[in-house]
Amino acid sequence: MRAAEMVQYERGLRGIERGLSPHMSEAQKGVTAYKLQKAQHAKGEARMTAASKHVAGKIAEYDAQITAQEKKYKTPRKC
């Protein structure tokens, strides 16, 4: 490629770049908003997972207490 062709090619690329610049900035805003939304979703999901584990632990604890009370007050059967 000759130098004149190369200069013309670079000018063409710069023109394309200038034409796409507003669209690229808009796309970048969309990507940033998507990443923020994804992070917020992950944070909410982590909070829900922690809450569900806490509730499951409480259920197991109460179940163990009930089982202990049942064993304590259960009368032996006579055959």
PDB file of N, CA, C and O in Angstrom:
ATOM      1  N   MET A   1       0.849  -1.170   0.000  1.00  0.00           N
ATOM      2  CA  MET A   1       0.000   0.000   0.000  1.00  0.00           C
ATOM      3  C   MET A   1       0.901   1.241   0.000  1.00  0.00           C
ATOM      4  O   MET A   1       1.889   1.299   0.732  1.00  0.00           O
ATOM      5  N   ARG A   2       0.565   2.187  -0.790  1.00  0.00           N
ATOM      6  CA  ARG A   2       1.375   3.403  -0.849  1.00  0.00           C
ATOM      7  C   ARG A   2       0.977   4.350   0.275  1.00  0.00           C
ATOM      8  O   ARG A   2      -0.076   4.204   0.896  1.00  0.00           O
ATOM      9  N   ALA A   3       1.847   5.320   0.517  1.00  0.00           N
ATOM     10  CA  ALA A   3       1.629   6.259   1.621  1.00  0.00           C
ATOM     11  C   ALA A   3       0.349   7.058   1.433  1.00  0.00           C
ATOM     12  O   ALA A   3      -0.373   7.292   2.402  1.00  0.00           O
ATOM     13  N   ALA A   4       0.053   7.478   0.218  1.00  0.00           N
ATOM     14  CA  ALA A   4      -1.160   8.259  -0.040  1.00  0.00           C
ATOM     15  C   ALA A   4      -2.407   7.427   0.237  1.00  0.00           C
ATOM     16  O   ALA A   4      -3.378   7.926   0.805  1.00  0.00           O
ATOM     17  N   GLU A   5      -2.377   6.170  -0.161  1.00  0.00           N
ATOM     18  CA  GLU A   5      -3.517   5.280   0.106  1.00  0.00           C
ATOM     19  C   GLU A   5      -3.681   5.064   1.605  1.00  0.00           C
ATOM     20  O   GLU A   5      -4.796   5.013   2.124  1.00  0.00           O
ATOM     21  N   MET A   6      -2.548   4.940   2.289  1.00  0.00           N
ATOM     22  CA  MET A   6      -2.582   4.719   3.729  1.00  0.00           C
ATOM     23  C   MET A   6      -3.196   5.926   4.448  1.00  0.00           C
ATOM     24  O   MET A   6      -4.003   5.760   5.362  1.00  0.00           O
ATOM     25  N   VAL A   7      -2.818   7.119   4.041  1.00  0.00           N
ATOM     26  CA  VAL A   7      -3.363   8.338   4.646  1.00  0.00           C
ATOM     27  C   VAL A   7      -4.865   8.415   4.390  1.00  0.00           C
ATOM     28  O   VAL A   7      -5.635   8.748   5.291  1.00  0.00           O
ATOM     29  N   GLN A   8      -5.277   8.111   3.178  1.00  0.00           N
ATOM     30  CA  GLN A   8      -6.703   8.141   2.828  1.00  0.00           C
ATOM     31  C   GLN A   8      -7.478   7.110   3.657  1.00  0.00           C
ATOM     32  O   GLN A   8      -8.578   7.386   4.135  1.00  0.00           O
ATOM     33  N   TYR A   9      -6.892   5.926   3.821  1.00  0.00           N
ATOM     34  CA  TYR A   9      -7.507   4.853   4.605  1.00  0.00           C
ATOM     35  C   TYR A   9      -7.675   5.297   6.062  1.00  0.00           C
ATOM     36  O   TYR A   9      -8.733   5.088   6.656  1.00  0.00           O
ATOM     37  N   GLU A  10      -6.624   5.916   6.642  1.00  0.00           N
ATOM     38  CA  GLU A  10      -6.697   6.397   8.023  1.00  0.00           C
ATOM     39  C   GLU A  10      -7.756   7.480   8.183  1.00  0.00           C
ATOM     40  O   GLU A  10      -8.465   7.502   9.189  1.00  0.00           O
ATOM     41  N   ARG A  11      -7.874   8.365   7.222  1.00  0.00           N
ATOM     42  CA  ARG A  11      -8.909   9.407   7.271  1.00  0.00           C
ATOM     43  C   ARG A  11     -10.298   8.783   7.259  1.00  0.00           C
ATOM     44  O   ARG A  11     -11.193   9.215   7.985  1.00  0.00           O
ATOM     45  N   GLY A  12     -10.461   7.780   6.441  1.00  0.00           N
ATOM     46  CA  GLY A  12     -11.745   7.082   6.392  1.00  0.00           C
ATOM     47  C   GLY A  12     -12.088   6.443   7.728  1.00  0.00           C
ATOM     48  O   GLY A  12     -13.224   6.516   8.195  1.00  0.00           O
ATOM     49  N   LEU A  13     -11.078   5.811   8.340  1.00  0.00           N
ATOM     50  CA  LEU A  13     -11.299   5.188   9.649  1.00  0.00           C
ATOM     51  C   LEU A  13     -11.635   6.221  10.719  1.00  0.00           C
ATOM     52  O   LEU A  13     -12.508   5.986  11.555  1.00  0.00           O
ATOM     53  N   ARG A  14     -10.954   7.352  10.699  1.00  0.00           N
ATOM     54  CA  ARG A  14     -11.254   8.411  11.674  1.00  0.00           C
ATOM     55  C   ARG A  14     -12.674   8.937  11.495  1.00  0.00           C
ATOM     56  O   ARG A  14     -13.366   9.218  12.474  1.00  0.00           O
ATOM     57  N   GLY A  15     -13.105   9.070  10.241  1.00  0.00           N
ATOM     58  CA  GLY A  15     -14.474   9.521   9.976  1.00  0.00           C
ATOM     59  C   GLY A  15     -15.495   8.538  10.512  1.00  0.00           C
ATOM     60  O   GLY A  15     -16.504   8.931  11.096  1.00  0.00           O
ATOM     61  N   ILE A  16     -15.228   7.256  10.310  1.00  0.00           N
ATOM     62  CA  ILE A  16     -16.124   6.217  10.840  1.00  0.00           C
ATOM     63  C   ILE A  16     -16.142   6.280  12.363  1.00  0.00           C
ATOM     64  O   ILE A  16     -17.199   6.192  12.987  1.00  0.00           O
ATOM     65  N   GLU A  17     -14.958   6.433  12.951  1.00  0.00           N
ATOM     66  CA  GLU A  17     -14.854   6.506  14.403  1.00  0.00           C
ATOM     67  C   GLU A  17     -15.638   7.694  14.964  1.00  0.00           C
ATOM     68  O   GLU A  17     -16.334   7.559  15.970  1.00  0.00           O
ATOM     69  N   ARG A  18     -15.529   8.853  14.316  1.00  0.00           N
ATOM     70  CA  ARG A  18     -16.288  10.033  14.756  1.00  0.00           C
ATOM     71  C   ARG A  18     -17.790   9.804  14.606  1.00  0.00           C
ATOM     72  O   ARG A  18     -18.576  10.240  15.448  1.00  0.00           O
ATOM     73  N   GLY A  19     -18.179   9.132  13.556  1.00  0.00           N
ATOM     74  CA  GLY A  19     -19.598   8.861  13.341  1.00  0.00           C
ATOM     75  C   GLY A  19     -20.169   7.901  14.373  1.00  0.00           C
ATOM     76  O   GLY A  19     -21.329   8.015  14.769  1.00  0.00           O
ATOM     77  N   LEU A  20     -19.340   6.950  14.805  1.00  0.00           N
ATOM     78  CA  LEU A  20     -19.808   5.952  15.771  1.00  0.00           C
ATOM     79  C   LEU A  20     -19.651   6.398  17.221  1.00  0.00           C
ATOM     80  O   LEU A  20     -20.248   5.796  18.114  1.00  0.00           O
ATOM     81  N   SER A  21     -18.878   7.415  17.467  1.00  0.00           N
ATOM     82  CA  SER A  21     -18.575   7.844  18.830  1.00  0.00           C
ATOM     83  C   SER A  21     -19.821   8.067  19.692  1.00  0.00           C
ATOM     84  O   SER A  21     -19.858   7.559  20.813  1.00  0.00           O
ATOM     85  N   PRO A  22     -20.845   8.798  19.231  1.00  0.00           N
ATOM     86  CA  PRO A  22     -22.035   8.977  20.081  1.00  0.00           C
ATOM     87  C   PRO A  22     -22.741   7.648  20.385  1.00  0.00           C
ATOM     88  O   PRO A  22     -23.251   7.445  21.486  1.00  0.00           O
ATOM     89  N   HIS A  23     -22.760   6.766  19.411  1.00  0.00           N
ATOM     90  CA  HIS A  23     -23.417   5.471  19.614  1.00  0.00           C
ATOM     91  C   HIS A  23     -22.620   4.612  20.589  1.00  0.00           C
ATOM     92  O   HIS A  23     -23.192   3.879  21.396  1.00  0.00           O
ATOM     93  N   MET A  24     -21.304   4.709  20.508  1.00  0.00           N
ATOM     94  CA  MET A  24     -20.460   3.934  21.414  1.00  0.00           C
ATOM     95  C   MET A  24     -20.622   4.416  22.854  1.00  0.00           C
ATOM     96  O   MET A  24     -20.646   3.606  23.780  1.00  0.00           O
ATOM     97  N   SER A  25     -20.732   5.729  23.044  1.00  0.00           N
ATOM     98  CA  SER A  25     -20.903   6.233  24.404  1.00  0.00           C
ATOM     99  C   SER A  25     -22.266   5.812  24.951  1.00  0.00           C
ATOM    100  O   SER A  25     -22.387   5.496  26.135  1.00  0.00           O
ATOM    101  N   GLU A  26     -23.274   5.806  24.113  1.00  0.00           N
ATOM    102  CA  GLU A  26     -24.609   5.350  24.534  1.00  0.00           C
ATOM    103  C   GLU A  26     -24.575   3.866  24.883  1.00  0.00           C
ATOM    104  O   GLU A  26     -25.178   3.437  25.866  1.00  0.00           O
ATOM    105  N   ALA A  27     -23.867   3.090  24.074  1.00  0.00           N
ATOM    106  CA  ALA A  27     -23.742   1.654  24.348  1.00  0.00           C
ATOM    107  C   ALA A  27     -22.986   1.428  25.650  1.00  0.00           C
ATOM    108  O   ALA A  27     -23.336   0.535  26.421  1.00  0.00           O
ATOM    109  N   GLN A  28     -21.961   2.220  25.900  1.00  0.00           N
ATOM    110  CA  GLN A  28     -21.194   2.087  27.140  1.00  0.00           C
ATOM    111  C   GLN A  28     -22.064   2.394  28.354  1.00  0.00           C
ATOM    112  O   GLN A  28     -21.937   1.738  29.387  1.00  0.00           O
ATOM    113  N   LYS A  29     -22.947   3.385  28.237  1.00  0.00           N
ATOM    114  CA  LYS A  29     -23.879   3.689  29.328  1.00  0.00           C
ATOM    115  C   LYS A  29     -24.792   2.499  29.595  1.00  0.00           C
ATOM    116  O   LYS A  29     -25.075   2.162  30.745  1.00  0.00           O
ATOM    117  N   GLY A  30     -25.248   1.866  28.514  1.00  0.00           N
ATOM    118  CA  GLY A  30     -26.101   0.689  28.667  1.00  0.00           C
ATOM    119  C   GLY A  30     -25.378  -0.453  29.343  1.00  0.00           C
ATOM    120  O   GLY A  30     -25.948  -1.136  30.193  1.00  0.00           O
ATOM    121  N   VAL A  31     -24.125  -0.668  28.973  1.00  0.00           N
ATOM    122  CA  VAL A  31     -23.323  -1.734  29.582  1.00  0.00           C
ATOM    123  C   VAL A  31     -23.114  -1.447  31.066  1.00  0.00           C
ATOM    124  O   VAL A  31     -23.220  -2.348  31.898  1.00  0.00           O
ATOM    125  N   THR A  32     -22.818  -0.199  31.395  1.00  0.00           N
ATOM    126  CA  THR A  32     -22.618   0.183  32.790  1.00  0.00           C
ATOM    127  C   THR A  32     -23.900  -0.025  33.597  1.00  0.00           C
ATOM    128  O   THR A  32     -23.852  -0.534  34.717  1.00  0.00           O
ATOM    129  N   ALA A  33     -25.028   0.362  33.042  1.00  0.00           N
ATOM    130  CA  ALA A  33     -26.312   0.177  33.730  1.00  0.00           C
ATOM    131  C   ALA A  33     -26.609  -1.304  33.929  1.00  0.00           C
ATOM    132  O   ALA A  33     -27.109  -1.706  34.980  1.00  0.00           O
ATOM    133  N   TYR A  34     -26.300  -2.117  32.916  1.00  0.00           N
ATOM    134  CA  TYR A  34     -26.527  -3.559  33.024  1.00  0.00           C
ATOM    135  C   TYR A  34     -25.661  -4.162  34.124  1.00  0.00           C
ATOM    136  O   TYR A  34     -26.137  -4.980  34.911  1.00  0.00           O
ATOM    137  N   LYS A  35     -24.389  -3.762  34.183  1.00  0.00           N
ATOM    138  CA  LYS A  35     -23.490  -4.296  35.212  1.00  0.00           C
ATOM    139  C   LYS A  35     -23.958  -3.894  36.604  1.00  0.00           C
ATOM    140  O   LYS A  35     -23.887  -4.694  37.537  1.00  0.00           O
ATOM    141  N   LEU A  36     -24.434  -2.665  36.751  1.00  0.00           N
ATOM    142  CA  LEU A  36     -24.944  -2.204  38.039  1.00  0.00           C
ATOM    143  C   LEU A  36     -26.177  -3.003  38.445  1.00  0.00           C
ATOM    144  O   LEU A  36     -26.304  -3.415  39.598  1.00  0.00           O
ATOM    145  N   GLN A  37     -27.082  -3.220  37.498  1.00  0.00           N
ATOM    146  CA  GLN A  37     -28.295  -3.993  37.770  1.00  0.00           C
ATOM    147  C   GLN A  37     -27.937  -5.430  38.143  1.00  0.00           C
ATOM    148  O   GLN A  37     -28.539  -6.008  39.048  1.00  0.00           O
ATOM    149  N   LYS A  38     -26.969  -5.998  37.453  1.00  0.00           N
ATOM    150  CA  LYS A  38     -26.537  -7.369  37.732  1.00  0.00           C
ATOM    151  C   LYS A  38     -25.938  -7.467  39.135  1.00  0.00           C
ATOM    152  O   LYS A  38     -26.193  -8.433  39.854  1.00  0.00           O
ATOM    153  N   ALA A  39     -25.140  -6.466  39.527  1.00  0.00           N
ATOM    154  CA  ALA A  39     -24.545  -6.453  40.862  1.00  0.00           C
ATOM    155  C   ALA A  39     -25.620  -6.325  41.935  1.00  0.00           C
ATOM    156  O   ALA A  39     -25.548  -6.993  42.967  1.00  0.00           O
ATOM    157  N   GLN A  40     -26.614  -5.474  41.701  1.00  0.00           N
ATOM    158  CA  GLN A  40     -27.704  -5.315  42.665  1.00  0.00           C
ATOM    159  C   GLN A  40     -28.507  -6.604  42.788  1.00  0.00           C
ATOM    160  O   GLN A  40     -28.929  -6.978  43.883  1.00  0.00           O
ATOM    161  N   HIS A  41     -28.716  -7.277  41.667  1.00  0.00           N
ATOM    162  CA  HIS A  41     -29.446  -8.542  41.683  1.00  0.00           C
ATOM    163  C   HIS A  41     -28.669  -9.591  42.477  1.00  0.00           C
ATOM    164  O   HIS A  41     -29.249 -10.330  43.273  1.00  0.00           O
ATOM    165  N   ALA A  42     -27.363  -9.650  42.258  1.00  0.00           N
ATOM    166  CA  ALA A  42     -26.535 -10.617  42.981  1.00  0.00           C
ATOM    167  C   ALA A  42     -26.547 -10.327  44.478  1.00  0.00           C
ATOM    168  O   ALA A  42     -26.580 -11.249  45.293  1.00  0.00           O
ATOM    169  N   LYS A  43     -26.522  -9.047  44.838  1.00  0.00           N
ATOM    170  CA  LYS A  43     -26.549  -8.666  46.249  1.00  0.00           C
ATOM    171  C   LYS A  43     -27.882  -9.080  46.878  1.00  0.00           C
ATOM    172  O   LYS A  43     -27.906  -9.609  47.990  1.00  0.00           O
ATOM    173  N   GLY A  44     -28.981  -8.842  46.177  1.00  0.00           N
ATOM    174  CA  GLY A  44     -30.298  -9.236  46.678  1.00  0.00           C
ATOM    175  C   GLY A  44     -30.428 -10.744  46.794  1.00  0.00           C
ATOM    176  O   GLY A  44     -31.023 -11.255  47.742  1.00  0.00           O
ATOM    177  N   GLU A  45     -29.866 -11.453  45.823  1.00  0.00           N
ATOM    178  CA  GLU A  45     -29.918 -12.913  45.856  1.00  0.00           C
ATOM    179  C   GLU A  45     -29.107 -13.447  47.036  1.00  0.00           C
ATOM    180  O   GLU A  45     -29.531 -14.393  47.701  1.00  0.00           O
ATOM    181  N   ALA A  46     -27.951 -12.853  47.298  1.00  0.00           N
ATOM    182  CA  ALA A  46     -27.129 -13.272  48.435  1.00  0.00           C
ATOM    183  C   ALA A  46     -27.863 -13.016  49.749  1.00  0.00           C
ATOM    184  O   ALA A  46     -27.801 -13.832  50.669  1.00  0.00           O
ATOM    185  N   ARG A  47     -28.552 -11.887  49.831  1.00  0.00           N
ATOM    186  CA  ARG A  47     -29.316 -11.566  51.040  1.00  0.00           C
ATOM    187  C   ARG A  47     -30.439 -12.582  51.251  1.00  0.00           C
ATOM    188  O   ARG A  47     -30.681 -13.024  52.374  1.00  0.00           O
ATOM    189  N   MET A  48     -31.121 -12.949  50.164  1.00  0.00           N
ATOM    190  CA  MET A  48     -32.205 -13.930  50.273  1.00  0.00           C
ATOM    191  C   MET A  48     -31.668 -15.310  50.655  1.00  0.00           C
ATOM    192  O   MET A  48     -32.302 -16.028  51.428  1.00  0.00           O
ATOM    193  N   THR A  49     -30.512 -15.680  50.123  1.00  0.00           N
ATOM    194  CA  THR A  49     -29.903 -16.967  50.464  1.00  0.00           C
ATOM    195  C   THR A  49     -29.546 -17.004  51.943  1.00  0.00           C
ATOM    196  O   THR A  49     -29.801 -17.999  52.622  1.00  0.00           O
ATOM    197  N   ALA A  50     -28.958 -15.924  52.442  1.00  0.00           N
ATOM    198  CA  ALA A  50     -28.601 -15.859  53.860  1.00  0.00           C
ATOM    199  C   ALA A  50     -29.851 -15.942  54.737  1.00  0.00           C
ATOM    200  O   ALA A  50     -29.850 -16.622  55.763  1.00  0.00           O
ATOM    201  N   ALA A  51     -30.906 -15.255  54.335  1.00  0.00           N
ATOM    202  CA  ALA A  51     -32.152 -15.281  55.110  1.00  0.00           C
ATOM    203  C   ALA A  51     -32.762 -16.679  55.108  1.00  0.00           C
ATOM    204  O   ALA A  51     -33.259 -17.139  56.137  1.00  0.00           O
ATOM    205  N   SER A  52     -32.730 -17.356  53.966  1.00  0.00           N
ATOM    206  CA  SER A  52     -33.317 -18.695  53.902  1.00  0.00           C
ATOM    207  C   SER A  52     -32.510 -19.687  54.738  1.00  0.00           C
ATOM    208  O   SER A  52     -33.083 -20.590  55.348  1.00  0.00           O
ATOM    209  N   LYS A  53     -31.178 -19.526  54.770  1.00  0.00           N
ATOM    210  CA  LYS A  53     -30.352 -20.402  55.612  1.00  0.00           C
ATOM    211  C   LYS A  53     -30.652 -20.152  57.083  1.00  0.00           C
ATOM    212  O   LYS A  53     -30.696 -21.090  57.879  1.00  0.00           O
ATOM    213  N   HIS A  54     -30.857 -18.891  57.447  1.00  0.00           N
ATOM    214  CA  HIS A  54     -31.187 -18.551  58.828  1.00  0.00           C
ATOM    215  C   HIS A  54     -32.520 -19.184  59.225  1.00  0.00           C
ATOM    216  O   HIS A  54     -32.639 -19.767  60.302  1.00  0.00           O
ATOM    217  N   VAL A  55     -33.508 -19.069  58.364  1.00  0.00           N
ATOM    218  CA  VAL A  55     -34.828 -19.638  58.642  1.00  0.00           C
ATOM    219  C   VAL A  55     -34.735 -21.160  58.740  1.00  0.00           C
ATOM    220  O   VAL A  55     -35.344 -21.761  59.624  1.00  0.00           O
ATOM    221  N   ALA A  56     -33.980 -21.782  57.843  1.00  0.00           N
ATOM    222  CA  ALA A  56     -33.826 -23.241  57.887  1.00  0.00           C
ATOM    223  C   ALA A  56     -33.157 -23.668  59.193  1.00  0.00           C
ATOM    224  O   ALA A  56     -33.523 -24.690  59.773  1.00  0.00           O
ATOM    225  N   GLY A  57     -32.187 -22.896  59.653  1.00  0.00           N
ATOM    226  CA  GLY A  57     -31.527 -23.197  60.923  1.00  0.00           C
ATOM    227  C   GLY A  57     -32.487 -23.086  62.094  1.00  0.00           C
ATOM    228  O   GLY A  57     -32.469 -23.921  62.999  1.00  0.00           O
ATOM    229  N   LYS A  58     -33.328 -22.055  62.079  1.00  0.00           N
ATOM    230  CA  LYS A  58     -34.318 -21.886  63.155  1.00  0.00           C
ATOM    231  C   LYS A  58     -35.327 -23.029  63.154  1.00  0.00           C
ATOM    232  O   LYS A  58     -35.709 -23.524  64.214  1.00  0.00           O
ATOM    233  N   ILE A  59     -35.756 -23.446  61.971  1.00  0.00           N
ATOM    234  CA  ILE A  59     -36.705 -24.561  61.876  1.00  0.00           C
ATOM    235  C   ILE A  59     -36.084 -25.825  62.453  1.00  0.00           C
ATOM    236  O   ILE A  59     -36.733 -26.549  63.208  1.00  0.00           O
ATOM    237  N   ALA A  60     -34.828 -26.095  62.101  1.00  0.00           N
ATOM    238  CA  ALA A  60     -34.147 -27.281  62.627  1.00  0.00           C
ATOM    239  C   ALA A  60     -34.000 -27.194  64.141  1.00  0.00           C
ATOM    240  O   ALA A  60     -34.152 -28.196  64.840  1.00  0.00           O
ATOM    241  N   GLU A  61     -33.705 -26.007  64.647  1.00  0.00           N
ATOM    242  CA  GLU A  61     -33.565 -25.810  66.088  1.00  0.00           C
ATOM    243  C   GLU A  61     -34.889 -26.070  66.805  1.00  0.00           C
ATOM    244  O   GLU A  61     -34.921 -26.778  67.811  1.00  0.00           O
ATOM    245  N   TYR A  62     -35.970 -25.506  66.297  1.00  0.00           N
ATOM    246  CA  TYR A  62     -37.285 -25.716  66.910  1.00  0.00           C
ATOM    247  C   TYR A  62     -37.717 -27.173  66.810  1.00  0.00           C
ATOM    248  O   TYR A  62     -38.321 -27.707  67.739  1.00  0.00           O
ATOM    249  N   ASP A  63     -37.414 -27.814  65.697  1.00  0.00           N
ATOM    250  CA  ASP A  63     -37.749 -29.223  65.528  1.00  0.00           C
ATOM    251  C   ASP A  63     -37.014 -30.072  66.564  1.00  0.00           C
ATOM    252  O   ASP A  63     -37.589 -30.999  67.134  1.00  0.00           O
ATOM    253  N   ALA A  64     -35.753 -29.753  66.801  1.00  0.00           N
ATOM    254  CA  ALA A  64     -34.981 -30.493  67.806  1.00  0.00           C
ATOM    255  C   ALA A  64     -35.566 -30.279  69.198  1.00  0.00           C
ATOM    256  O   ALA A  64     -35.621 -31.215  69.996  1.00  0.00           O
ATOM    257  N   GLN A  65     -36.003 -29.056  69.497  1.00  0.00           N
ATOM    258  CA  GLN A  65     -36.611 -28.781  70.802  1.00  0.00           C
ATOM    259  C   GLN A  65     -37.912 -29.553  70.969  1.00  0.00           C
ATOM    260  O   GLN A  65     -38.179 -30.109  72.035  1.00  0.00           O
ATOM    261  N   ILE A  66     -38.715 -29.587  69.923  1.00  0.00           N
ATOM    262  CA  ILE A  66     -39.993 -30.314  69.981  1.00  0.00           C
ATOM    263  C   ILE A  66     -39.735 -31.801  70.169  1.00  0.00           C
ATOM    264  O   ILE A  66     -40.403 -32.450  70.974  1.00  0.00           O
ATOM    265  N   THR A  67     -38.773 -32.342  69.434  1.00  0.00           N
ATOM    266  CA  THR A  67     -38.444 -33.763  69.555  1.00  0.00           C
ATOM    267  C   THR A  67     -37.969 -34.079  70.969  1.00  0.00           C
ATOM    268  O   THR A  67     -38.343 -35.109  71.529  1.00  0.00           O
ATOM    269  N   ALA A  68     -37.154 -33.209  71.548  1.00  0.00           N
ATOM    270  CA  ALA A  68     -36.673 -33.418  72.917  1.00  0.00           C
ATOM    271  C   ALA A  68     -37.831 -33.387  73.903  1.00  0.00           C
ATOM    272  O   ALA A  68     -37.873 -34.195  74.831  1.00  0.00           O
ATOM    273  N   GLN A  69     -38.766 -32.471  73.718  1.00  0.00           N
ATOM    274  CA  GLN A  69     -39.926 -32.395  74.606  1.00  0.00           C
ATOM    275  C   GLN A  69     -40.797 -33.641  74.470  1.00  0.00           C
ATOM    276  O   GLN A  69     -41.309 -34.158  75.463  1.00  0.00           O
ATOM    277  N   GLU A  70     -40.963 -34.118  73.243  1.00  0.00           N
ATOM    278  CA  GLU A  70     -41.769 -35.324  73.031  1.00  0.00           C
ATOM    279  C   GLU A  70     -41.137 -36.523  73.722  1.00  0.00           C
ATOM    280  O   GLU A  70     -41.838 -37.327  74.334  1.00  0.00           O
ATOM    281  N   LYS A  71     -39.822 -36.647  73.628  1.00  0.00           N
ATOM    282  CA  LYS A  71     -39.128 -37.769  74.279  1.00  0.00           C
ATOM    283  C   LYS A  71     -39.222 -37.652  75.793  1.00  0.00           C
ATOM    284  O   LYS A  71     -39.338 -38.661  76.490  1.00  0.00           O
ATOM    285  N   LYS A  72     -39.173 -36.436  76.301  1.00  0.00           N
ATOM    286  CA  LYS A  72     -39.209 -36.202  77.740  1.00  0.00           C
ATOM    287  C   LYS A  72     -40.554 -36.615  78.337  1.00  0.00           C
ATOM    288  O   LYS A  72     -40.605 -37.219  79.408  1.00  0.00           O
ATOM    289  N   TYR A  73     -41.631 -36.288  77.644  1.00  0.00           N
ATOM    290  CA  TYR A  73     -42.959 -36.537  78.195  1.00  0.00           C
ATOM    291  C   TYR A  73     -43.626 -37.789  77.656  1.00  0.00           C
ATOM    292  O   TYR A  73     -44.786 -38.057  77.971  1.00  0.00           O
ATOM    293  N   LYS A  74     -42.918 -38.551  76.857  1.00  0.00           N
ATOM    294  CA  LYS A  74     -43.505 -39.766  76.296  1.00  0.00           C
ATOM    295  C   LYS A  74     -43.531 -40.849  77.379  1.00  0.00           C
ATOM    296  O   LYS A  74     -42.525 -41.096  78.044  1.00  0.00           O
ATOM    297  N   THR A  75     -44.682 -41.484  77.545  1.00  0.00           N
ATOM    298  CA  THR A  75     -44.798 -42.539  78.555  1.00  0.00           C
ATOM    299  C   THR A  75     -44.432 -43.874  77.925  1.00  0.00           C
ATOM    300  O   THR A  75     -44.802 -44.147  76.783  1.00  0.00           O
ATOM    301  N   PRO A  76     -43.713 -44.699  78.659  1.00  0.00           N
ATOM    302  CA  PRO A  76     -43.348 -46.010  78.098  1.00  0.00           C
ATOM    303  C   PRO A  76     -44.591 -46.893  77.965  1.00  0.00           C
ATOM    304  O   PRO A  76     -45.490 -46.843  78.804  1.00  0.00           O
ATOM    305  N   ARG A  77     -44.630 -47.674  76.936  1.00  0.00           N
ATOM    306  CA  ARG A  77     -45.774 -48.562  76.693  1.00  0.00           C
ATOM    307  C   ARG A  77     -45.575 -49.888  77.425  1.00  0.00           C
ATOM    308  O   ARG A  77     -44.467 -50.415  77.528  1.00  0.00           O
ATOM    309  N   LYS A  78     -46.678 -50.394  77.919  1.00  0.00           N
ATOM    310  CA  LYS A  78     -46.639 -51.700  78.577  1.00  0.00           C
ATOM    311  C   LYS A  78     -47.188 -52.728  77.616  1.00  0.00           C
ATOM    312  O   LYS A  78     -48.251 -52.543  77.023  1.00  0.00           O
ATOM    313  N   CYS A  79     -46.465 -53.797  77.472  1.00  0.00           N
ATOM    314  CA  CYS A  79     -46.895 -54.837  76.548  1.00  0.00           C
ATOM    315  C   CYS A  79     -47.737 -55.872  77.218  1.00  0.00           C
ATOM    316  O   CYS A  79     -48.180 -56.821  76.570  1.00  0.00           O
TER     317      CYS A  79
END
